[in-house]
Amino acid sequence: MPRLVLAFLAVHLLLTPAALADDDIATLPLGDPERAFLLASGEAGQVIDCRDLSAKGPAEFDKMIADLAAADVVLIGENHTSLDGHKLQWHTFDALVAAATGSTNYGGATPPAGGKVRPVVLGMEFFNTQHDGPLAEYTAGRTDLDQLLKDTHWYAAGNYNFEYYRPLVETARAGHQSVRGLNLPRDVVRAFSRGKADTLPADDRQLVGELGPVDQRHKYVVNRMMGDIGAAMPEAFSGMYTGQTVWDSAMAGSILRAIDEAKKTGAPGVRPLVVVIVGSGHVSHGLGIPARLHQRAPGLSVKILAPVSARHPDPDAAVHPGFEPKETAVFSRGYADYVYILPDDDGYQEYPSLGLRLEHPQDTASPTALPLNVASITPGGIADRAGLRKGDALVAINGEQASSLEEAGETLASLRWGQRARLDILRAGAAPSGGSELAINMLVVAPTDGDQDWLKSEVDSSLLDAFDPATTRSYLVDRKFKPALPHARLVRRREKVVRIDVMDGPRLLQTWDIDAAGRPVLGLFAQPAVDGAVRIELRRDEHGSVVEERRLNAGGERLELAAPAGH
């Protein structure tokens, strides 16, 4: 595997919450040596002050905000697809803005100490230094959010759904706070990872700064985050680790430049407050970005708030009488200054990740060349289960031509769970003439059975071979059943059955949500039924009998039910 591809894989792993094995990484005895070997625990939803060794419970949010607001830099780590984590980020950033500025727009704030308003800068990992201009235009009110996403190529770059970050930039815009891109363009990181930094312009090299000697503690943590690849593939890991240190060094440099520029434009003697939103892997145990900030500016006050995921209690585990099992997390007190504990969501994502990446055709230098190529497909993901393949050329989405990488990415990001999308594609070799246009109907439902999927499935019932969604029966377990194809599968989240999928090999043909009694109530079809229905909604009475059926076509129009035979 080429070194560049491996480096890209490492990027993906670091940005994927499931790759950050919270229970393993967070308990490593690293960070502040006075706290590193001391374990702490807490329940989902709590924030723990890791420095207060005498604390009997979680930290009070207002006291945490007062403490963080006294710093120069607040680093807020994240699991990128945890909505609970993002909500805490939004609340924390609002409160820090209020504490620094005394603004009442964010609720409950008192004027800052001494009555001096501190400028606040929001630094974000998923914007890079080239995006500072568009960000300034947006926060000044001269452009809207749609234009910001286009100007920064948010969806063309394959970033996460912007809804996770929208409240942050809207708060900054409302308060006229600055937003800065912390990261570097990918080609700069790639050049360093491939040992070709000397081919870059001096300005780009200056953005990275001196990488300095390797911190073996940091290297160890990064290796663990990457699945211990360093032992089996040391040369490949070396390139990956260089890329990680380039990111950390560059983002630390961006933070320091933001502080200097805010000082120049602010009132004399007033310290700015920089609030950074970044993946936990860049800040955990005080390594990565915080270590580089301390190296370059030892007097800077830096505080870290980072997440740890709780673990759902095992329902079969023996517990002491009178003890109520709860979702808890255990972590080293050296992991961060404050830890916020996320509920165990099994990897659930609020917004669908379709499992495909688009790019412009490789045989043209034009950045607007069409149609777009499917560059990669995640095995078992939504796109894969719909039948998309690497190398397909995307022509249209729901009948609208994919006019650019940005627009295609934004359209796909607008899809939500439970929807159906039609992708018109060109597939090479699909016809004797050498290619043909195909319609791929994609059901946007959470995939099952992969390492990072929160749903698991198996063929559980002989009744499924003659699947009838209108029946009043529930679907029961029969381990002896050997399915023919196509066949149906019961889908579980933890121990609860939540869905029935009808599969043809790896292809998803139908999917049905079920009620508490195990009876189908909402169906989506990849291929339309005889009457054109692609969505069927069933309303049942208390006995499970269907009392109303709504059948909708691909345009959302209700179809008339066929009259019973003999009428």
Secondary structure as UniProt FT lines:
FT   HELIX           3..14
FT   HELIX           17..19
FT   HELIX           22..25
FT   TURN            26..27
FT   TURN            33..37
FT   STRAND          39..43
FT   TURN            44..45
FT   STRAND          47..49
FT   TURN            50..51
FT   TURN            53..54
FT   HELIX           61..68
FT   TURN            69..70
FT   STRAND          73..78
FT   TURN            80..81
FT   HELIX           83..101
FT   TURN            105..106
FT   HELIX           113..115
FT   STRAND          120..128
FT   HELIX           129..131
FT   HELIX           132..139
FT   TURN            140..141
FT   HELIX           145..151
FT   TURN            152..158
FT   HELIX           162..164
FT   HELIX           166..174
FT   TURN            175..176
FT   STRAND          178..183
FT   HELIX           186..193
FT   TURN            194..195
FT   HELIX           197..199
FT   HELIX           202..208
FT   HELIX           216..225
FT   TURN            226..227
FT   HELIX           229..232
FT   HELIX           234..265
FT   TURN            268..269
FT   STRAND          273..279
FT   HELIX           280..282
FT   HELIX           284..286
FT   HELIX           289..296
FT   TURN            298..299
FT   STRAND          302..309
FT   TURN            315..316
FT   TURN            321..322
FT   STRAND          328..332
FT   TURN            333..334
FT   STRAND          338..342
FT   TURN            346..347
FT   STRAND          356..359
FT   TURN            362..363
FT   TURN            367..368
FT   STRAND          372..377
FT   TURN            379..380
FT   HELIX           382..386
FT   TURN            390..391
FT   STRAND          393..397
FT   TURN            398..399
FT   STRAND          400..401
FT   HELIX           405..413
FT   TURN            417..418
FT   STRAND          419..428
FT   TURN            432..433
FT   STRAND          435..444
FT   TURN            451..452
FT   STRAND          455..458
FT   HELIX           462..466
FT   TURN            469..470
FT   TURN            479..480
FT   STRAND          487..493
FT   TURN            494..495
FT   STRAND          496..504
FT   TURN            505..506
FT   STRAND          507..514
FT   TURN            516..517
FT   STRAND          520..525
FT   TURN            530..531
FT   STRAND          535..540
FT   TURN            542..543
FT   STRAND          546..552
FT   TURN            554..555
FT   STRAND          558..559
FT   TURN            565..566
//
